[in-house]
Amino acid sequence: MSSTASINRILLITVIVLAAALAAVLVYFLAPKPPLINVGPNSTQNQTSPQTNSTSQSSSTTQTVSFAEAFERGVENWLGLICIYNKYGGNTTLNTVNSIYIIAYNYLYYYEQTNNITYLLMYPIAQYQYLANKYPGCAVNESDQYLANVVMGALSNINTMAYTLNVPGNLLGTPLFIVLNKANNITYVLAGASPLVFYAINYSKLGNVTTFTYQGQELGYGFRANSTQVSFIRELASSGLGIGNPSANITVIEFLDPECPYCAIFQLEYGGYLDKLISSGSIYYVIQYFPTHVLGYGCSSQTIAQMLGPYCG
C-alpha cells in the first residue's frame, strides 16, 4: 500500500474514531439510566464520589479542569493499567478495570443529571487518583508529547488491524472485540456494548459464520481467518494484557479506552459473565488500547491537538 493511501486511511479512521466516540457519548446520555450504582462503603464510588451541589454548568468550575489535563490523566490511566498488569498480574488488572469503569459511570451519570461539563472532564482525573492511591508504584507522570505518542501509536495499531482483518469503518469504535477460535480459525469482529461477543463465542465453537445486524445496521460479523490473519491475531494476543488461560481454544481481544462510556456500560452490564468465562479457563481474554474518547480530550486542547497532528483532522 502506498504512503499516500496509508495516510488517507489513517485520516479516514481518525474521522471514524471521533464520530464513533461522539455517537457513543450521545447514545449513552440519551438512553434511560438505572439508579446510581451503590458499591459499598469502601468502594471506589465513595472514594471518588462526584460533588452534586451544582446543577448547572459553571465556567469558574470548568476552568479548574482543562481538556489537556483530562487527556493527560486519561492516557496515564492506560499506562497505569499496564504497570498494574506487570506488577500484580491479570486478575488485579481486571478488577482495576472494573473499578475505574464504576468511577466513570458515576461521573457520567451526574453529568446527565446536572448538565455540568465538569463531570466529563473530572472522571479521568478521579480514575487516576484511585489508581495512584491504591497502587502508588504505578502513578505515572509523563510529558504531553510522550502521551500523544502513546495515543498515535495505538491508533496506528488500530489502522494495521483494520487493514489486516478488513474491518469496516462502521465497526471501528469502542469497545471493539475480536473473537478467535484457534481450533477452526473462525473469527468474529464486533463493536458496541452488547452481549453479541458471547453469541460470537458460541457460534465460533460450532464452526458457524454469520453477521449480526440490528435495524439494518451491522454490529459484527464472522469469517474464517486465513493464515496471515490468524498470525496477526496471535500477535495481538501476545502483545496485549492477557488474562486467563492462554491455552484456551477461544481468544477474546477487547480494544478499550478507560475513558470510553460504552466500555463502562459493557463492563457493568456484562463484565460479570465475562469474568466467569475467564476464571473458568474457557477463554483467554486480552486487553488492547483503542483511545477513542481520550482522543476527543486531546483534540479539544490546542496544545495537544498540535502534537496529535492529523489525528485531530
FIDOZA-233366 format. One record per residue (C-alpha): residue number from 1; residue in three letters; x, y, z. Coordinates in nm, 2 decimals, always signed. Layout:
REM residues N
PT   num   residu     east    north       up
PT   NUM      ALA        X        Y        Z
...
***
This chain:
REM residues 313
PT   num   residu     east    north       up
PT     1      MET    +0.00    +0.00    +0.00
PT     2      SER    +0.14    +0.34    -0.09
PT     3      SER    +0.23    +0.60    +0.17
PT     4      THR    -0.04    +0.83    +0.04
PT     5      ALA    -0.30    +0.56    +0.06
PT     6      SER    -0.18    +0.48    +0.41
PT     7      ILE    -0.21    +0.84    +0.52
PT     8      ASN    -0.56    +0.86    +0.37
PT     9      ARG    -0.67    +0.55    +0.55
PT    10      ILE    -0.53    +0.69    +0.88
PT    11      LEU    -0.73    +1.01    +0.83
PT    12      LEU    -1.04    +0.81    +0.74
PT    13      ILE    -1.01    +0.61    +1.06
PT    14      THR    -0.95    +0.92    +1.26
PT    15      VAL    -1.28    +1.06    +1.14
PT    16      ILE    -1.45    +0.73    +1.22
PT    17      VAL    -1.29    +0.72    +1.56
PT    18      LEU    -1.41    +1.07    +1.65
PT    19      ALA    -1.75    +1.00    +1.51
PT    20      ALA    -1.78    +0.67    +1.70
PT    21      ALA    -1.67    +0.83    +2.02
PT    22      LEU    -1.92    +1.12    +1.98
PT    23      ALA    -2.20    +0.88    +1.89
PT    24      ALA    -2.12    +0.66    +2.19
PT    25      VAL    -2.15    +0.95    +2.42
PT    26      LEU    -2.47    +1.08    +2.27
PT    27      VAL    -2.64    +0.75    +2.27
PT    28      TYR    -2.53    +0.69    +2.63
PT    29      PHE    -2.66    +1.02    +2.75
PT    30      LEU    -2.99    +0.98    +2.57
PT    31      ALA    -3.05    +0.62    +2.69
PT    32      PRO    -3.26    +0.56    +3.01
PT    33      LYS    -3.04    +0.51    +3.31
PT    34      PRO    -3.08    +0.29    +3.62
PT    35      PRO    -3.04    +0.45    +3.96
PT    36      LEU    -2.68    +0.54    +4.06
PT    37      ILE    -2.49    +0.23    +4.15
PT    38      ASN    -2.41    +0.18    +4.52
PT    39      VAL    -2.09    -0.01    +4.55
PT    40      GLY    -2.05    -0.01    +4.93
PT    41      PRO    -1.88    +0.20    +5.20
PT    42      ASN    -1.53    +0.11    +5.10
PT    43      SER    -1.59    +0.13    +4.73
PT    44      THR    -1.42    +0.34    +4.45
PT    45      GLN    -1.75    +0.53    +4.42
PT    46      ASN    -1.72    +0.66    +4.77
PT    47      GLN    -1.35    +0.73    +4.74
PT    48      THR    -1.41    +0.94    +4.43
PT    49      SER    -1.77    +1.05    +4.46
PT    50      PRO    -1.86    +1.34    +4.24
PT    51      GLN    -1.98    +1.66    +4.41
PT    52      THR    -2.35    +1.72    +4.35
PT    53      ASN    -2.41    +2.07    +4.48
PT    54      SER    -2.40    +2.22    +4.13
PT    55      THR    -2.70    +2.18    +3.89
PT    56      SER    -2.57    +2.39    +3.61
PT    57      GLN    -2.25    +2.44    +3.42
PT    58      SER    -2.02    +2.67    +3.60
PT    59      SER    -1.75    +2.84    +3.40
PT    60      SER    -1.54    +2.91    +3.71
PT    61      THR    -1.55    +2.54    +3.79
PT    62      THR    -1.47    +2.41    +3.44
PT    63      GLN    -1.17    +2.63    +3.43
PT    64      THR    -1.01    +2.44    +3.71
PT    65      VAL    -1.00    +2.12    +3.49
PT    66      SER    -0.88    +2.15    +3.13
PT    67      PHE    -0.92    +1.93    +2.84
PT    68      ALA    -0.54    +1.89    +2.84
PT    69      GLU    -0.55    +1.76    +3.20
PT    70      ALA    -0.83    +1.52    +3.11
PT    71      PHE    -0.63    +1.39    +2.82
PT    72      GLU    -0.31    +1.35    +3.03
PT    73      ARG    -0.48    +1.16    +3.31
PT    74      GLY    -0.68    +0.96    +3.06
PT    75      VAL    -0.37    +0.82    +2.88
PT    76      GLU    -0.19    +0.78    +3.21
PT    77      ASN    -0.48    +0.56    +3.33
PT    78      TRP    -0.40    +0.32    +3.05
PT    79      LEU    -0.03    +0.33    +3.13
PT    80      GLY    -0.12    +0.27    +3.49
PT    81      LEU    -0.31    -0.04    +3.39
PT    82      ILE    +0.00    -0.17    +3.21
PT    83      CYS    +0.20    -0.11    +3.52
PT    84      ILE    -0.05    -0.29    +3.74
PT    85      TYR    -0.06    -0.58    +3.50
PT    86      ASN    +0.32    -0.61    +3.50
PT    87      LYS    +0.35    -0.58    +3.88
PT    88      TYR    +0.04    -0.75    +4.01
PT    89      GLY    -0.09    -0.97    +3.73
PT    90      GLY    -0.40    -1.02    +3.52
PT    91      ASN    -0.67    -1.07    +3.79
PT    92      THR    -0.57    -0.75    +3.97
PT    93      THR    -0.58    -0.56    +3.64
PT    94      LEU    -0.92    -0.69    +3.56
PT    95      ASN    -1.05    -0.59    +3.90
PT    96      THR    -0.90    -0.24    +3.85
PT    97      VAL    -1.07    -0.21    +3.51
PT    98      ASN    -1.40    -0.28    +3.68
PT    99      SER    -1.33    -0.03    +3.95
PT   100      ILE    -1.23    +0.26    +3.72
PT   101      TYR    -1.54    +0.20    +3.50
PT   102      ILE    -1.76    +0.23    +3.80
PT   103      ILE    -1.60    +0.57    +3.86
PT   104      ALA    -1.66    +0.67    +3.50
PT   105      TYR    -2.02    +0.55    +3.51
PT   106      ASN    -2.10    +0.76    +3.82
PT   107      TYR    -1.95    +1.08    +3.69
PT   108      LEU    -2.13    +1.03    +3.35
PT   109      TYR    -2.45    +0.98    +3.54
PT   110      TYR    -2.40    +1.30    +3.73
PT   111      TYR    -2.33    +1.48    +3.41
PT   112      GLU    -2.66    +1.37    +3.27
PT   113      GLN    -2.84    +1.48    +3.59
PT   114      THR    -2.67    +1.83    +3.60
PT   115      ASN    -2.55    +1.91    +3.25
PT   116      ASN    -2.23    +2.03    +3.42
PT   117      ILE    -1.95    +1.96    +3.17
PT   118      THR    -1.70    +1.94    +3.47
PT   119      TYR    -1.81    +1.58    +3.53
PT   120      LEU    -1.70    +1.49    +3.17
PT   121      LEU    -1.36    +1.63    +3.25
PT   122      MET    -1.33    +1.51    +3.60
PT   123      TYR    -1.37    +1.14    +3.57
PT   124      PRO    -1.03    +1.06    +3.41
PT   125      ILE    -0.88    +1.25    +3.70
PT   126      ALA    -1.09    +1.07    +3.96
PT   127      GLN    -0.98    +0.74    +3.80
PT   128      TYR    -0.62    +0.84    +3.81
PT   129      GLN    -0.64    +0.94    +4.17
PT   130      TYR    -0.79    +0.60    +4.25
PT   131      LEU    -0.51    +0.42    +4.07
PT   132      ALA    -0.24    +0.64    +4.22
PT   133      ASN    -0.37    +0.59    +4.58
PT   134      LYS    -0.43    +0.22    +4.55
PT   135      TYR    -0.11    +0.14    +4.35
PT   136      PRO    +0.13    +0.43    +4.42
PT   137      GLY    +0.41    +0.24    +4.24
PT   138      CYS    +0.21    +0.28    +3.92
PT   139      ALA    +0.15    +0.65    +3.94
PT   140      VAL    +0.25    +0.79    +3.60
PT   141      ASN    +0.38    +1.14    +3.52
PT   142      GLU    +0.48    +1.16    +3.15
PT   143      SER    +0.52    +1.46    +2.92
PT   144      ASP    +0.24    +1.56    +2.69
PT   145      GLN    +0.44    +1.46    +2.38
PT   146      TYR    +0.51    +1.12    +2.52
PT   147      LEU    +0.14    +1.07    +2.59
PT   148      ALA    +0.05    +1.19    +2.25
PT   149      ASN    +0.29    +0.94    +2.10
PT   150      VAL    +0.12    +0.66    +2.30
PT   151      VAL    -0.21    +0.76    +2.15
PT   152      MET    -0.08    +0.79    +1.80
PT   153      GLY    +0.10    +0.45    +1.83
PT   154      ALA    -0.22    +0.29    +1.95
PT   155      LEU    -0.42    +0.44    +1.66
PT   156      SER    -0.16    +0.32    +1.42
PT   157      ASN    -0.20    -0.03    +1.55
PT   158      ILE    -0.58    +0.00    +1.50
PT   159      ASN    -0.51    +0.11    +1.14
PT   160      THR    -0.30    -0.20    +1.09
PT   161      MET    -0.56    -0.42    +1.25
PT   162      ALA    -0.84    -0.28    +1.04
PT   163      TYR    -0.64    -0.33    +0.72
PT   164      THR    -0.52    -0.68    +0.80
PT   165      LEU    -0.87    -0.81    +0.91
PT   166      ASN    -1.07    -0.60    +0.66
PT   167      VAL    -1.27    -0.44    +0.94
PT   168      PRO    -1.53    -0.19    +0.80
PT   169      GLY    -1.53    +0.16    +0.93
PT   170      ASN    -1.87    +0.14    +1.09
PT   171      LEU    -1.72    -0.11    +1.34
PT   172      LEU    -1.42    +0.10    +1.44
PT   173      GLY    -1.54    +0.22    +1.78
PT   174      THR    -1.51    +0.10    +2.14
PT   175      PRO    -1.55    -0.15    +2.28
PT   176      LEU    -1.43    -0.35    +1.99
PT   177      PHE    -1.40    -0.73    +2.02
PT   178      ILE    -1.21    -0.99    +1.82
PT   179      VAL    -1.30    -1.35    +1.89
PT   180      LEU    -1.08    -1.63    +1.75
PT   181      ASN    -1.14    -2.00    +1.78
PT   182      LYS    -0.79    -2.15    +1.75
PT   183      ALA    -0.94    -2.49    +1.67
PT   184      ASN    -1.10    -2.38    +1.34
PT   185      ASN    -0.99    -2.02    +1.28
PT   186      ILE    -1.35    -1.90    +1.29
PT   187      THR    -1.31    -1.53    +1.38
PT   188      TYR    -1.56    -1.26    +1.48
PT   189      VAL    -1.53    -0.88    +1.49
PT   190      LEU    -1.79    -0.70    +1.69
PT   191      ALA    -1.84    -0.35    +1.82
PT   192      GLY    -2.05    -0.19    +2.10
PT   193      ALA    -2.17    -0.26    +2.45
PT   194      SER    -2.39    -0.56    +2.38
PT   195      PRO    -2.39    -0.94    +2.46
PT   196      LEU    -2.30    -1.02    +2.10
PT   197      VAL    -1.95    -1.12    +2.20
PT   198      PHE    -2.09    -1.42    +2.39
PT   199      TYR    -2.30    -1.52    +2.09
PT   200      ALA    -1.99    -1.50    +1.88
PT   201      ILE    -1.80    -1.73    +2.12
PT   202      ASN    -2.08    -1.99    +2.09
PT   203      TYR    -2.10    -1.96    +1.71
PT   204      SER    -1.73    -2.00    +1.67
PT   205      LYS    -1.73    -2.31    +1.88
PT   206      LEU    -2.00    -2.45    +1.65
PT   207      GLY    -1.80    -2.35    +1.34
PT   208      ASN    -2.07    -2.12    +1.23
PT   209      VAL    -2.02    -1.79    +1.05
PT   210      THR    -2.29    -1.52    +1.05
PT   211      THR    -2.35    -1.15    +1.05
PT   212      PHE    -2.51    -0.96    +1.34
PT   213      THR    -2.74    -0.68    +1.25
PT   214      TYR    -2.98    -0.45    +1.43
PT   215      GLN    -3.23    -0.24    +1.25
PT   216      GLY    -3.03    -0.28    +0.93
PT   217      GLN    -2.70    -0.18    +1.09
PT   218      GLU    -2.42    -0.43    +1.10
PT   219      LEU    -2.28    -0.48    +1.45
PT   220      GLY    -2.05    -0.77    +1.39
PT   221      TYR    -1.96    -1.04    +1.15
PT   222      GLY    -1.77    -1.38    +1.14
PT   223      PHE    -1.53    -1.52    +0.89
PT   224      ARG    -1.27    -1.80    +0.86
PT   225      ALA    -0.94    -1.62    +0.91
PT   226      ASN    -0.65    -1.70    +0.67
PT   227      SER    -0.31    -1.79    +0.79
PT   228      THR    -0.19    -1.43    +0.78
PT   229      GLN    -0.48    -1.31    +0.98
PT   230      VAL    -0.45    -1.58    +1.24
PT   231      SER    -0.08    -1.50    +1.28
PT   232      PHE    -0.17    -1.13    +1.32
PT   233      ILE    -0.44    -1.20    +1.58
PT   234      ARG    -0.20    -1.42    +1.78
PT   235      GLU    +0.05    -1.13    +1.77
PT   236      LEU    -0.22    -0.90    +1.91
PT   237      ALA    -0.29    -1.15    +2.19
PT   238      SER    +0.08    -1.18    +2.28
PT   239      SER    +0.14    -0.80    +2.28
PT   240      GLY    -0.17    -0.72    +2.49
PT   241      LEU    -0.26    -0.76    +2.86
PT   242      GLY    -0.35    -1.13    +2.86
PT   243      ILE    -0.57    -1.27    +3.14
PT   244      GLY    -0.69    -1.62    +3.20
PT   245      ASN    -0.60    -1.95    +3.02
PT   246      PRO    -0.36    -1.89    +2.72
PT   247      SER    -0.42    -2.25    +2.61
PT   248      ALA    -0.80    -2.20    +2.57
PT   249      ASN    -0.93    -2.25    +2.22
PT   250      ILE    -1.12    -1.92    +2.24
PT   251      THR    -0.93    -1.59    +2.25
PT   252      VAL    -1.12    -1.27    +2.31
PT   253      ILE    -0.94    -0.95    +2.25
PT   254      GLU    -1.11    -0.63    +2.37
PT   255      PHE    -0.99    -0.29    +2.24
PT   256      LEU    -1.09    -0.04    +2.50
PT   257      ASP    -1.03    +0.31    +2.63
PT   258      PRO    -1.05    +0.36    +3.01
PT   259      GLU    -1.24    +0.68    +2.93
PT   260      CYS    -1.50    +0.52    +2.69
PT   261      PRO    -1.86    +0.54    +2.81
PT   262      TYR    -1.97    +0.23    +2.61
PT   263      CYS    -1.68    +0.03    +2.76
PT   264      ALA    -1.81    +0.13    +3.11
PT   265      ILE    -2.16    +0.02    +3.02
PT   266      PHE    -2.03    -0.32    +2.88
PT   267      GLN    -1.83    -0.38    +3.19
PT   268      LEU    -2.11    -0.30    +3.43
PT   269      GLU    -2.37    -0.50    +3.24
PT   270      TYR    -2.18    -0.80    +3.11
PT   271      GLY    -1.84    -0.79    +3.28
PT   272      GLY    -1.95    -1.04    +3.55
PT   273      TYR    -2.03    -1.30    +3.28
PT   274      LEU    -1.71    -1.23    +3.10
PT   275      ASP    -1.52    -1.27    +3.43
PT   276      LYS    -1.67    -1.62    +3.48
PT   277      LEU    -1.56    -1.73    +3.14
PT   278      ILE    -1.21    -1.61    +3.22
PT   279      SER    -1.19    -1.77    +3.56
PT   280      SER    -1.33    -2.10    +3.43
PT   281      GLY    -1.05    -2.12    +3.17
PT   282      SER    -1.30    -2.12    +2.89
PT   283      ILE    -1.14    -1.82    +2.72
PT   284      TYR    -0.82    -1.63    +2.70
PT   285      TYR    -0.90    -1.26    +2.75
PT   286      VAL    -0.67    -0.99    +2.61
PT   287      ILE    -0.69    -0.61    +2.66
PT   288      GLN    -0.56    -0.38    +2.39
PT   289      TYR    -0.57    +0.00    +2.37
PT   290      PHE    -0.80    +0.20    +2.14
PT   291      PRO    -0.80    +0.56    +2.26
PT   292      THR    -1.13    +0.68    +2.12
PT   293      HIS    -1.28    +0.91    +2.39
PT   294      VAL    -0.94    +1.04    +2.52
PT   295      LEU    -0.86    +1.15    +2.16
PT   296      GLY    -1.15    +1.39    +2.19
PT   297      TYR    -1.00    +1.54    +2.50
PT   298      GLY    -0.66    +1.58    +2.33
PT   299      CYS    -0.81    +1.73    +2.01
PT   300      SER    -1.00    +1.98    +2.23
PT   301      SER    -0.68    +2.11    +2.37
PT   302      GLN    -0.50    +2.34    +2.12
PT   303      THR    -0.15    +2.25    +2.25
PT   304      ILE    -0.21    +1.87    +2.25
PT   305      ALA    -0.40    +1.88    +1.92
PT   306      GLN    -0.08    +2.01    +1.75
PT   307      MET    +0.11    +1.71    +1.89
PT   308      LEU    -0.16    +1.47    +1.76
PT   309      GLY    -0.13    +1.62    +1.42
PT   310      PRO    -0.36    +1.46    +1.15
PT   311      TYR    -0.54    +1.25    +1.41
PT   312      CYS    -0.73    +1.57    +1.50
PT   313      GLY    -0.83    +1.63    +1.14
***
